[in-house]
Amino acid sequence: MPLGVLSAWAAYGLADTGRYVATMAPLADDPDVRDAVADTVGDGIVRRIGHELDAGVLRGTVAPFVHDAARSFTRTEAFRTAWNEGNRAAHDAVLRALRDGRGERGRPVTVDLAPVTAQIKARLTEDRVPLAGRIPVEHTEVDLLPAQQLGRLQKGFHALEVAGFWLPVAAVVFALAGLALAVRRRRALTATALGTALGGALLALAVAVGRSVTLADLPAEVSQPAAGAVYDALTATLRTTSWLLVALGLTAAALTWLTRRRRPLRLVRRRRTPEPPTTPPHNQQPPPRVQV
């Protein structure tokens, strides 16, 4: 059951572009995510215009304006629109590569961040920042999937699509078959309910361990608070499902235990048997009659 829930989440939750964009949309208002985007875009712009200025002018004059403009841009409605469109474009690119086999010829899967740079350039130009007009708005491609890992990821994605349907179905079929064939169905139902709760607890533990492992393996230049916010948003459905399984399993087990059939008490009524008539033994003479 935990593997079935996990595969179904990956196959039907993450693989749907609309759901993915809706899941990632609230992160546009997350402070850690906005700071990470502003720093990444601001550093990229500063590196591009760095060859036209010396290091002192770049650090003292232009760089603070660029980073401030990037941070102010992340608080606008235009950034939310760009965030949603960027996530939609990235998700579409990854799905096309995994399903259609694009990128097998040594090319990674990328997404273009030029619209974000264009918005920041326009904001700097309106504020009359020096050399803002010289910021090149080029097609900035960010690697999403490396080319050397694309083949392995395609196989794993196809396996998830198959497992996302058959593993949950197999879990339900096995549970129903076990209950139908059990000699003591009430005990089998209790065991199934407790197993469901245990599976939900293991799934919740796996999500928590996966978060710590994911954040520990990130490069040093990646913001861990922002990555943690993204991980929490993507796995929110998994956490909710895992605790629902725990609650459902424990509730079913408790109800089964409380409503178990007790053997009725058999009331044994003692019947009073009539006493046999007292007859004198054959060798005993009856008492003599006394006449008065």
URTAVEN-V809913 format. One record per backbone hydrogen bond with DSSP energy under -0.5 kcal/mol. CO is the residue of the C=O (numbers start at 1). NH is the residue of the N-H. Records with the same first field share a line. If there is no record, write none. Layout:
BEGIN
CO = NH, NH
END
This chain:
BEGIN
1 = 5
2 = 6
3 = 7
4 = 8
5 = 9
6 = 10
7 = 11
8 = 12, 13
9 = 13, 14
13 = 16
15 = 17
16 = 20
17 = 21
18 = 22
19 = 23
20 = 24
21 = 25
22 = 26
24 = 27
25 = 28
26 = 29
27 = 30
30 = 34
31 = 35
32 = 36
33 = 37
34 = 38
35 = 39
36 = 40
37 = 41
38 = 42
39 = 43
40 = 44
41 = 45
42 = 46
43 = 47
44 = 48
45 = 49
46 = 50
49 = 52
50 = 53
54 = 58
55 = 59
56 = 60
57 = 61, 62
58 = 63
61 = 65
62 = 66
63 = 67
64 = 68
65 = 69
66 = 70
67 = 71
68 = 72
69 = 73
70 = 74
72 = 75
73 = 76, 79
76 = 80
77 = 81
78 = 82
79 = 83
80 = 84
81 = 85
82 = 86
83 = 87
84 = 88
85 = 89
86 = 90
87 = 91
88 = 92
89 = 93
90 = 94
91 = 95
92 = 96
93 = 97
94 = 98
95 = 99
96 = 100, 102
97 = 101
101 = 104
103 = 106
108 = 110
109 = 144, 145
111 = 142
113 = 117
114 = 118
115 = 119
116 = 120
117 = 121
118 = 122
119 = 123
120 = 124
121 = 125
122 = 126
123 = 127
124 = 129
125 = 128
129 = 132
131 = 134
132 = 135
136 = 138
138 = 140
139 = 141
140 = 113, 142
141 = 143
142 = 111
145 = 109
146 = 149
147 = 150, 151
149 = 153
150 = 154
151 = 155
152 = 156
153 = 157
154 = 158
155 = 159
156 = 160
157 = 161
158 = 162
159 = 163
160 = 164
162 = 165, 166
163 = 167
165 = 169
166 = 170
167 = 171
168 = 172
169 = 173
170 = 174
171 = 175
172 = 176
173 = 177
174 = 178
175 = 179
176 = 180
177 = 181
178 = 182
183 = 185
184 = 188
185 = 189
186 = 190
187 = 191
188 = 192
189 = 193
190 = 194
191 = 195
192 = 196
193 = 197
194 = 198
195 = 199
196 = 200
197 = 201
198 = 202
199 = 203
200 = 204
201 = 205
202 = 206
203 = 207
204 = 208
205 = 209
206 = 210
207 = 211
208 = 212
209 = 213
210 = 214
211 = 215
212 = 216
213 = 217
215 = 218
219 = 222
222 = 224
223 = 227
224 = 228
225 = 229
226 = 230
227 = 231
228 = 232
229 = 233
230 = 234
231 = 235
233 = 236
235 = 239
236 = 240
237 = 241
238 = 242
239 = 243
240 = 244
241 = 245
242 = 246
243 = 247
244 = 248
245 = 249
246 = 250
247 = 251
248 = 252
249 = 253
250 = 254
251 = 255
252 = 256
253 = 257
254 = 258
255 = 259
257 = 260
265 = 267
266 = 268
267 = 269
268 = 270
269 = 271
271 = 273
277 = 279
281 = 284
283 = 285
289 = 291
END
